[in-house]
Amino acid sequence: MSAFSPRTGIAAIAMTAAAATVLAGCGTSDSPGGESGGRPIVVASTNVWGSVAEAVAGDRADVRAIIADPSADPHSYEASPGDAAALSEASLVVYNGGGYDEFVDDVLASASDVPSVDAYSFLGDHGHDHADGGEADTAHADGDHAGHDHAGENEHVWYDPEIAAATAEAVAEQLGTIDPDNASYYADNAEAFHEQVHEVTDITDRIAQQRPDAPVAQTEPIAHYLLELAGLDDRTPEDFENAIEDGNDPSPAAIAATRDLFTSRSVDVLVYNVQTEDNVTADVRRVAEENDVPVVEVTETLPEGVTYLEWQRDAAQSLADALGVA
């Protein structure tokens, strides 16, 4: 699977405009980064990680998201000069990593003194034993993840809420260093966020217990970790998923094999990324619906007015409902 997916330039242009609007409307300082009236400013690559950071920052720091357009595709984003300034002057940068929001790595390469939290770096550093009440190991004080093999892993790590919790705790640690007077406040908020994450994992645990290995399909592997946590079996042809994720047309054979999953009723659910819909994926959805296969919609950025935890809880519950899980 590709860690970076080229998309059309149209999406990038739309997202640049949206980002400018978001950055202009956030914070209380005229500068795009740094501190606002003595308050730390956190700049997040997307509103997904912005929401996680906001849960920790509370009312003691300002959080700005560069990409917030719910109809846009983050894969192809190119930073504007204003974005680059915001990132390089931020008190703290929070981003996805794994090549997903590569524009952040590009900016940070020339602004190496800016503290940052890379969510992808926590992949593989925690367990998923939620049913037994197990807590994830999220201690990353030294930020050293050398020796972790991420080859072949999926970059859409926000669909693993424990990685979001690890990210929140890292944000709290960094903010506590930047703003030591409020360190305990940030730590308490991160702990509360982690506790609320279990509202999501409780749902995926029920799916895993009631519908283990239930067959599903998805238009691209965006919700990989949601399906993994729920113990589901993704039957989508790899060639189809990879082509859609990379912005390419799948081969006729891959399209035919994917359509057959629905006409033969070989899968119980279609997980559908509405942000990258094209003629091919729209046709797949039509075939699924014609064969009474439920469709669960997912996105890459937050819908307006929804927090990260609400978004993930809704996605997990929609999947449970589609699978008939009580």
C-alpha angles and dihedrals in degrees: 000000000000118000091205123043121197115217136176123298091235091070091049092052092049091048093049089057092047091048092052090053093049094047092047092051099048133082131010102258131088090225117085094228143000116068130335111214089333093312119122116248117217117198116199126194093227136012088252092068089033089062092049090050092047090055088059099036095051110167095331100075137029121242125201127186120206097199115042107138106121091205095052132095113231096199095081100040119137119196118244120219088260091053091049090051092049092051096044093047097042124118087224135002121210118191144156102245126186091104092294096113097021092162088076092055089049092054095042091052087071095035100047095157093068112104112236143179117214110198094197090062089071093061110122094011096102141047131240100217096130097142091067093045093253117166121220121248102242103162109131103149094146095043089223113144098160115147095032110126109217094171111138094005124135118253096207091092097154088080086070104074092196089062087051088052091050088050091051091052091050090050089052091051093050094045089048089058093045094043107023094173088069099035095115091048091055092045092051091050092051090050091050090049090052091051091052091051087073089069085069098040092048087063094047089047090056090050091050091049098044101033107025113182093359107174117247139163134211135194091232133354097263095120094042095129094045089056091044093052089048091052094238129155114237106210097179113128107255092225090058096048094046094048093051092046091050092049093249133126112259117235117266088249092054091048092049092049091049094048089050090061088068102035089052092042089233093146132049101209141022114215105207129196104214093189095068100038116155136160093280097050092041089055091049090052091049091052091048093051093045088057094046095250108150117240121219112197120217133179139198097226132040120272111240115281096013127114124223093254094048090049094050093043090052092049092050092046092048089053091048092049092049089052094046094245114159 
